[in-house]
Amino acid sequence: MDKEVRDYIDGIPAEQRPLFDRLHRLILEAHPGAAVVISYKIPTYKVGSRRLYVGTWNHGVSLYGRQQGRDAGFATRHPALTSGRATIRLRPDDAAAITDDELRDLAQAALDD
């Protein structure tokens, strides 16, 4: 992991860090070879031509780059967590009710070529 990514992660506030760390772990479990870089000033997971952007904000963590039909049914099961066409907004309380398997499946589907 390069310094820019490490600096971003090290700067995540304590209240968002557990959720970010969980998502980071699950994304890399789904795609162990994913490159992690900074793009649009947030960590970006790259596999081939696919990208999944993960940013921390006051509410929690947002995932960007999700395409219609490439989320393993996540948006259908959790419509209240989607914002716009490609954003999933996760607050820590919301994420606590979602299994690791479901989040891993989301990452797998989003980054599969």
GUFI-51965 format. One record per residue: x, y, z of N, C-alpha, C, CB in turn; residue in three letters. Coordinates in steps of 0.2 Angstrom, whole numbers. Glycine has a CB too. Example, Ala and Ser with C-alpha at 12.3 -4.5 7.8 and 13.67 -1.06 7.14 Angstrom:
REM GUFI-51965
SITE    n_px    n_py    n_pz   ca_px   ca_py   ca_pz    c_px    c_py    c_pz   cb_px   cb_py   cb_pz   tipa
SITE      66     -28      39      62     -22      39      66     -16      39      57     -22      45    ala
SITE      64     -11      35      68      -5      36      64       0      39      70      -3      29    ser
REM end
This chain:
REM GUFI-51965
SITE    n_px    n_py    n_pz   ca_px   ca_py   ca_pz    c_px    c_py    c_pz   cb_px   cb_py   cb_pz   tipa
SITE       4      -6       0       0       0       0       5       6       0      -5       0       6    met
SITE       3      11      -4       7      17      -5       6      22       1       6      20     -12    asp
SITE      10      26       1      10      31       7       4      35       7      16      36       7    lys
SITE       1      37       1      -5      41       1     -11      38       3      -6      43      -7    glu
SITE     -11      31       2     -17      27       4     -16      26      12     -17      20       1    val
SITE     -10      25      14      -9      24      21     -10      30      25      -1      22      23    arg
SITE      -8      36      22     -10      43      26     -17      44      26      -7      48      22    asp
SITE     -21      42      21     -28      43      21     -31      38      27     -32      41      15    tyr
SITE     -29      32      27     -32      27      32     -30      29      39     -29      20      31    ile
SITE     -24      32      40     -21      34      47     -25      40      49     -14      35      46    asp
SITE     -28      44      44     -32      50      46     -39      49      47     -31      55      41    gly
SITE     -41      43      46     -49      42      47     -50      42      55     -51      34      45    ile
SITE     -56      46      56     -58      47      63     -60      40      66     -64      52      63    pro
SITE     -59      40      73     -60      34      77     -67      31      76     -58      35      84    ala
SITE     -72      35      75     -79      33      74     -80      30      68     -83      39      76    glu
SITE     -76      31      62     -77      28      56     -72      22      55     -77      33      50    gln
SITE     -67      22      58     -61      17      57     -64      10      57     -56      19      62    arg
SITE     -67       8      62     -69       1      62     -73      -1      56     -73      -1      68    pro
SITE     -78       3      54     -82       1      48     -77       1      41     -88       6      47    leu
SITE     -73       6      41     -68       7      35     -64       0      35     -64      13      35    phe
SITE     -61      -1      41     -57      -7      41     -60     -14      39     -54      -8      48    asp
SITE     -66     -14      42     -70     -20      40     -71     -20      32     -77     -20      43    arg
SITE     -73     -15      29     -74     -15      22     -68     -16      18     -77      -8      20    leu
SITE     -62     -13      20     -56     -14      17     -54     -22      17     -50     -10      21    his
SITE     -55     -25      23     -53     -32      24     -58     -36      19     -54     -34      31    arg
SITE     -64     -35      19     -69     -39      15     -68     -38       7     -76     -37      17    leu
SITE     -66     -32       5     -65     -30      -2     -58     -34      -4     -64     -23      -3    ile
SITE     -53     -34       1     -47     -38      -1     -48     -46      -1     -42     -36       3    leu
SITE     -53     -48       4     -54     -55       4     -58     -57      -3     -59     -57      10    glu
SITE     -62     -53      -5     -66     -54     -12     -61     -54     -18     -71     -49     -13    ala
SITE     -56     -49     -17     -51     -48     -23     -44     -47     -20     -54     -42     -27    his
SITE     -41     -52     -18     -34     -51     -15     -29     -48     -19     -32     -58     -13    pro
SITE     -30     -48     -25     -25     -44     -30     -27     -37     -31     -25     -48     -36    gly
SITE     -32     -35     -28     -34     -28     -30     -29     -23     -28     -41     -26     -26    ala
SITE     -28     -18     -32     -23     -13     -31     -27      -7     -27     -20      -9     -37    ala
SITE     -24      -4     -22     -27       1     -18     -23       7     -19     -28      -1     -10    val
SITE     -27      12     -22     -24      19     -24     -28      24     -21     -22      19     -31    val
SITE     -26      30     -22     -30      36     -20     -33      39     -27     -27      41     -16    ile
SITE     -39      39     -28     -42      43     -33     -48      47     -31     -45      37     -39    ser
SITE     -49      53     -34     -54      57     -31     -53      59     -24     -61      55     -33    tyr
SITE     -47      58     -21     -45      59     -14     -48      54      -9     -48      66     -12    lys
SITE     -50      48     -12     -52      43      -7     -49      36     -10     -60      42      -7    ile
SITE     -48      31      -5     -46      25      -7     -50      22     -13     -45      20      -1    pro
SITE     -47      19     -17     -50      16     -23     -47       9     -24     -49      20     -30    thr
SITE     -51       4     -25     -49      -3     -26     -50      -4     -34     -53      -8     -22    tyr
SITE     -45      -6     -37     -44      -7     -44     -43     -15     -46     -39      -3     -47    lys
SITE     -47     -17     -50     -47     -24     -53     -48     -24     -60     -51     -29     -49    val
SITE     -43     -24     -64     -44     -24     -71     -47     -17     -73     -49     -29     -74    gly
SITE     -53     -17     -76     -56     -10     -78     -61      -8     -73     -59     -11     -85    ser
SITE     -62     -12     -68     -67     -10     -62     -64      -6     -57     -70     -17     -60    arg
SITE     -68      -2     -54     -66       2     -48     -71       2     -43     -64      10     -50    arg
SITE     -69       2     -36     -74       3     -31     -70       8     -26     -75      -4     -27    leu
SITE     -74      14     -25     -71      20     -21     -74      19     -15     -73      26     -25    tyr
SITE     -70      20      -9     -73      20      -2     -70      26       1     -70      13       1    val
SITE     -75      30       3     -73      36       7     -77      37      14     -75      42       3    gly
SITE     -73      40      18     -76      41      25     -79      48      26     -71      39      31    thr
SITE     -84      48      29     -88      55      30     -91      55      37     -93      56      24    trp
SITE     -94      61      39     -97      61      45    -102      56      47    -100      68      46    asn
SITE    -106      54      42    -111      49      43    -108      42      44    -116      49      37    his
SITE    -102      40      41     -99      34      41     -95      33      35    -105      28      41    gly
SITE     -97      28      31     -93      26      25     -97      26      19     -89      20      26    val
SITE     -95      28      13     -99      28       7     -95      24       2    -100      35       4    ser
SITE     -98      20      -2     -95      16      -8     -98      19     -14     -96       8      -7    leu
SITE     -93      20     -19     -95      23     -25     -93      19     -31     -92      30     -26    tyr
SITE     -96      19     -36     -94      16     -42     -98       9     -43     -87      14     -42    gly
SITE    -103       8     -39    -107       2     -40    -112       3     -46    -112       1     -34    arg
SITE    -112      -2     -50    -116      -1     -57    -122      -5     -56    -112      -4     -63    gln
SITE    -127      -3     -59    -133      -7     -59    -132     -14     -61    -138      -4     -64    gln
SITE    -135     -19     -57    -134     -26     -58    -127     -29     -56    -135     -27     -65    gly
SITE    -123     -25     -53    -116     -27     -51    -115     -26     -44    -111     -24     -55    arg
SITE    -120     -28     -40    -120     -27     -33    -122     -33     -29    -123     -21     -31    asp
SITE    -123     -39     -32    -126     -45     -29    -132     -44     -26    -120     -47     -24    ala
SITE    -136     -39     -28    -143     -38     -26    -143     -34     -20    -146     -45     -24    gly
SITE    -138     -31     -18    -137     -26     -12    -142     -21     -12    -130     -24     -11    phe
SITE    -143     -17     -17    -147     -11     -18    -154     -13     -17    -146      -7     -24    ala
SITE    -156     -19     -20    -163     -21     -19    -165     -23     -12    -164     -28     -24    thr
SITE    -160     -26      -9    -161     -28      -2    -161     -22       3    -156     -33       1    arg
SITE    -157     -17       1    -156     -11       6    -157      -5       2    -149     -12       9    his
SITE    -163      -3      -1    -164       3      -5    -163       9      -1    -171       3      -8    pro
SITE    -164       9       6    -163      15      10    -156      17      11    -166      14      17    ala
SITE    -151      12       9    -144      14       9    -141      16       3    -140       8      12    leu
SITE    -145      16      -2    -142      19      -9    -144      26     -10    -145      15     -15    thr
SITE    -139      30     -13    -140      37     -14    -138      38     -21    -136      41      -9    ser
SITE    -142      41     -25    -140      42     -32    -140      35     -36    -134      46     -33    gly
SITE    -137      35     -41    -136      29     -45    -131      24     -43    -135      31     -53    arg
SITE    -126      27     -40    -120      23     -39    -117      23     -32    -114      24     -44    ala
SITE    -121      26     -27    -118      27     -21    -122      22     -15    -118      34     -19    thr
SITE    -118      20     -11    -121      16      -5    -118      20       1    -119       8      -5    ile
SITE    -122      22       5    -120      26      11    -121      21      17    -124      32      12    arg
SITE    -116      19      21    -116      15      27    -115      19      33    -112       9      26    leu
SITE    -120      19      37    -118      21      44    -116      15      48    -125      25      47    arg
SITE    -113      16      54    -110      10      58    -116       6      60    -107      13      64    pro
SITE    -122       9      62    -128       5      64    -131       1      59    -133      10      67    asp
SITE    -131       4      53    -134       0      47    -129      -5      45    -134       5      41    asp
SITE    -123      -4      45    -118      -9      43    -118     -15      48    -111      -6      43    ala
SITE    -119     -14      55    -119     -19      60    -124     -24      58    -120     -16      67    ala
SITE    -130     -22      55    -135     -27      53    -134     -31      46    -142     -23      53    ala
SITE    -128     -29      43    -126     -33      37    -121     -37      38    -125     -27      31    ile
SITE    -122     -43      35    -116     -49      36    -110     -47      32    -119     -55      35    thr
SITE    -105     -50      35     -98     -50      31     -99     -53      24     -93     -53      35    asp
SITE    -103     -58      24    -104     -62      17    -108     -57      12    -108     -68      18    asp
SITE    -112     -53      15    -116     -49      10    -112     -43       8    -122     -46      14    glu
SITE    -108     -40      12    -103     -35      10     -98     -38       5    -100     -32      16    leu
SITE     -95     -44       7     -90     -47       3     -93     -48      -4     -87     -53       6    arg
SITE     -99     -51      -5    -102     -52     -11    -103     -46     -15    -109     -55     -10    asp
SITE    -105     -40     -12    -105     -34     -15     -99     -32     -18    -108     -28     -10    leu
SITE     -93     -32     -14     -87     -31     -17     -85     -35     -23     -81     -31     -11    ala
SITE     -86     -42     -22     -85     -47     -27     -88     -45     -34     -87     -54     -25    gln
SITE     -95     -43     -33     -99     -42     -39     -97     -35     -42    -106     -41     -37    ala
SITE     -95     -30     -38     -93     -23     -41     -87     -24     -44     -93     -19     -35    ala
SITE     -82     -28     -42     -75     -28     -45     -74     -34     -50     -70     -28     -40    leu
SITE     -79     -38     -51     -78     -44     -56     -78     -41     -63     -83     -49     -55    asp
SITE     -73     -43     -67     -73     -41     -74     -78     -45     -78     -66     -41     -77    asp
REM end
